[in-house]
Amino acid sequence: MHKWLTTLAPRGFLWKLTALNVMIITLFIVLSGLAMYNTACFLVESMGSMNNEKQVYFNSTLLQYLWLFSLIAILIGSIVHYLLTKKLVSPLKELIESTKSLKEGSYPDPIQVSSKDEMTEFVEHFNELIQQLKVNEYHRKKFVSDLSHELRTPLSNLNGYLNALQKGVIQGDSSLYHSLYNESQRLTKMMNQLEQLKEWDYASHNIVADKESVDISSLMNQCVSMFQWSLNEQQIDLEVNMSPKLLSLNIEGIQQVMTNLIDNAIRYYEGNSPIRILGTEKEDSYLISITGPGKSIPEEHQQSIFERFFRTDPSRSRETGGSGLGLAITKEIIEHHNGEIGLHTEEGLHSFWISLPLR
């Protein structure tokens, strides 16, 4: 019996709200009833149509009905309030349980709500938060897994060769030392790129706001000039057609974006057509495209090409020195400029496009 009563009895926040509501309803009904009772008694008495005995009977009967109706009104009001409050508080209880699960390290299932009010909006934001945490956890685990995979091969190679040199199993020569040096340089470059990626990941508004007004056409020409030797050596034609336009940019960041994209176009160049760089103003943005021929990119890989450590051809990228971080850094920089970046590819012709806001 005691357990049954304990189960039915409202507790906590729900009980406090119900108790407060009962007190307010009771006070309001009692005061209203007393006012009505005194007014009715006064009006009947002032008419003088009743003797004292009938007046006392009328007053007693009226008081009984007032108490009866008051108790019924208090009971109905309390029950209705309890049910409505219980419906309101129910998502809070689920939120508490979900928060406990989150604290213990597991991700709770989304909370289901049927009403359309502020509580529903709050619960929906909580569900979105849980989903975002799941996505972040997935990317964190994937990042750690990819990083360990990227480091394992070069470190194993370095360790194996150095161990063999130490034991005299092999003799060192300039070719071997050059290979070991290149491997260590690749590791160093990867660490530097990770550091850059971290800086842009956690870039404050002050860093992103460190912008200067610069002619985007001149900036692109400066970046292109750094690749002139590579272009001549590989006999690759390059066409640049950039409309002059002053943009407010983080110059160092945008230079890195252009450098990464031009470097990719040259590194993975396959074909005879020239690399084309176009820039034009369109409505409220400035569009840049870097287009060049290359090995076909499967459609399922095109959406993942900006992910960290992603490679369409792991062995080929490793040989050419790519770490799979350049495009991830590029995307971070563009997004911190409130811009967009994407890839359009068709029959071996790949075009990276960038949209930068004019304001």
N, C-alpha and C positions, 0 to 999 in steps of 0.2 A: 504493500500500500504506500509506504513512504517513498519507495523507488518510483512508483507510478506518479505520485504527486511531484516528485523532483523533476521527472521528465517533462511533465506538462507545464510546470511553473516557468515563466519567462525569466531569463537571467541576463546579467550584464547590461549592455547598452540598450537592448530591447526592453528589458524590465524597467530601466530608468525612464525611458521615453514614455512607456505605458503608464507608469505610476504618476509621472508629472502630468500627463494628459488627463488621467482620472481625477486628480486633485483640481485641475483647472475646470473640467466639465462639472464636477460636483459643486465647486464654489459658484460657478456661473448659474447652474440650475437652481441651487438652493436660494441664492440671492434673488433671482428672477421669480421663483415661486413665492418667496416671502413677500416680495413687492406686490405680486398679483393677488395673493391672499389678503393682505391688508387693504388693498384698493377695493377688492370685491366686498369685503366685510363692511368697509366704510360706506360704499354706495348703497348696499342693501339696508344698512342701519339708518342711513339718511332718508330713505324713502318712507320709513315709519310704517310699513305695511305688515310687519311681523311683531308678534309679542316676544317677550324675552326667551321663552322656552324654544320657540321656532328659530329665533336668532342664534341661540347656542347650538341647536341641532345643525343649522345651516353651516355655521362656522366649523363645527367638528367634522361634518361630512366633507366640506371643501378642503379642509386640512388633510384629511385622510387621502382623498384623491390626488391632491398635490404631491404628497409624499410618495404615493404609488407611482404616479406618472414620472416623478423625478427619479425614483430608483430605476424604473424601466429605461428612461432616457440615458441615465448614467451607465447602465449595463450595456445598452445597445451601442452607445458612443464609445465605450471602452473596448468592446469586442471589435467594432469596425476599425478603431484606431490600432488595436493590437495586430489585426490581420494585415492592414496596410503597412504598418511599421515592420512587421515580420517579412513582408515581401520586399521592403526596401533594404532591410538589414541582411537578408539572405545572401546577396552577392558579397557583402562585407565579410561574412563568415567564410565564403569560398576564397576570397582574397587572402584572408588570414592563413587558411590551409595551404594555398598556393605559395604564399610567401615562406611558410615553414619548409615546404618542399624545396623551394629555391635555395633557402639557407642551408639545407642538408646536401645540396649539390645536384639535385635532379630537377629537370624542367617539367613543370606541371602541364596538364592538358588545358586548352583554352577554356575559359569560364563562359558558360552559355547564359545569355540574358535575353528576355523577350520584350521588355518594356523599352520605351523611347524617352529617356530622361537623362539628367546629368549623371546619375549613377551608371547608366548604360554606357555613356561616353567615357567615363572613368575606367570602367571594366574593359572597354575596347582598347583604350590606350595601354592598359596593363597587358592585355593579350598581345598587342603589337610589340611591347617591350620584351616579353618572353620570347617571341618569335625572333626579334632582332638579336637577343642574347644567344639563341640557338645558332643563328647564322654566324655571329661573331666567334662562337666556340668552334664551329666547323672550320671557319677560315683560320683560326689560331692553330688548330690541330693540323690542318693541311699545310700551313706555313712551316710549322716545326718539322713535319714529315718531309716536305720538299727541301727544306734547308739541310736536314741531316742527309738526305739523298745527294744533294749537290756537293756537300763537303766530303762525303764518304769516299767517292772515287778519287779525287785529286789527292786527298790525304793518304789514302791507301797506296797510291802510286808513289808519292814522295817517300812514305815510310818504307815501302818495299825496296826502292832504289837505294836509299840511304843505308838501310840495313845491309843490303848486298855489298855496297861500297865499303862499309865498316868491316865486314867479314872477309873482304877480299875476293868475293865470288865473281865480281865483275870489276873491270878497270875503267876508271873515269876518263872521258875524253871531252872535247869541246862540244860535240853534238849532244852528249848526255847532259852535260851541265847546262847547255842552252835549253833543253827540254824541261829540266827541273826548274830553271829560272822562269820559263814561260808558265809553268804550272803554278808556281808561287805568285806570279804576277796576276794570274787569273783569279786566284783566291783573294789577293789584295783588292783587285777591282770589284769583286763581288761584295767584299766587306764595305768598301766605299759606297757602293750603290745601296746597300742595305742601310747605311747611315743616312744617305740622302733621302731614302724612302721614309725612314723614321722621322726625319726633320719635317718633311712635307706632310706626313700623317698627323703630326702634332703641331703643325704650324699655327701660331696664334694670329689674331687679326692684325697685330702690329707688323708681323713679318710679311703677310700677304698684302697689307696696305703699303708696304715699301715699294711703291710704284713710281715710275717716271714716264713722262710723255716722250715717246720715241716713234720715229718713222719705221713702220713694220717692214717696208720694202728694203730700207738700208740695213736693218737688223738681219734680214734674211740673206742679203748679199754678203754680209760679214761672215755668216755661218757657212755659206756656200764656198767662200774663198779658202776655208780651212781644208776642204776636201778636193781642191783642184789637183793636187799631186796624185791622189788615189784615182781620180777620174781619168787623168791622162795615162796613168800606168795601166789601167784596165781598159782603156780606149772606150769609155762610156761617155756618150753625149748627154749634156744637161741643158735644159731650157728653163729659164726663169722669167716669169711674167707676173710681176707683183705691182698692183696699183698702189701708189704712195698714199699713206694714211697715218696720221698721228693717233697712237693708241696709248692708253695708260696701262703699263705693264710692269711686272717684276722682270727686269731685263735679264738677269742671270737665269731665272727659271725658264723663260721663253727661249733663250738661247739653248738651254739644255734640251728643251722639247724639239727644236728644229734640228739640233745636232743628232739626237737619237733617231729621228725619222729619216734624215738624209743618210746617216750611217747604215740604217737598216736597208734602205733602198739600194745602196751600193754593195753592201755585204751579201745580200741575197739576190743580186741581179742575175737574171737568166734571160737572155733574149737579144734582140737587135735594136729595138725602139729606144728612144732617149728617155731619160728620167725628166719628168715635167713638174715644175713647181709653179702653181698658180695662186694668186691672191686677189680677191675682189671684195668690194663693199656690197652688202646686200641687206637692205632695210636697216635694222638696228644692230647688225653684226658684221664682222669681217670674216670671210671664209678663206681658208688656206687648204690647198690640196697638194699632196706630194705623191705622184703617180709613177710607177715603174714596173717593168716586167719581172716576173719571178716565178718560182716553183708554185704550182697550184696549191691553194690552201683549202682543205675540206670544209664544207659548209658548217659541220658541227664544231669546228675549231675556231670559226670566225668570232663567235661570241665570247670565247675564252682567251683570246689573244692578248688582252690587257691584264690578265691575271698574273700574279707573281709566280715566277719560275715556270711559266707555261712555255712549251716549245711544240711547234708542229712536227719537228723532226729532231728529237733529243740528241742523237749521235752527231748529226750534221752541225747543230748549233754548238755543241761542245767543241768540235774541231775548229770552228771559226771563232771561238772565244766568247760566244754569247752566254749570258747567265740567266736570261729570261726575266730580267728586272727592268730593262730599259723602258719598255712600253708601260709597265706598271707605274714607274716614276713619271713618265710623260702624262699619263692619265691623271695622276694626283695633282700635278702642276696646273693642268688645264682646268680641272674642276675647282681648284682654289682661286682661279680667275673667273669663276662662274661661267665657264665655257663648256663646250662639249667636244668630244673626239670620237671618231669611229673609223671603221674600215669598210670600203666597198671593193669587192673583188669580182672579176669577170674574165674567165678564160685566160688565166695566167697574168692578167694585168691588175695590179693592186694599187688602190688609192686610199691613203690615209687622209682624212679630212678633219679640219679643226674649225670650230666656230667660236670666235671671241666677241664678247659684247663691246659695242662702241662706247658705252657709258658705264 
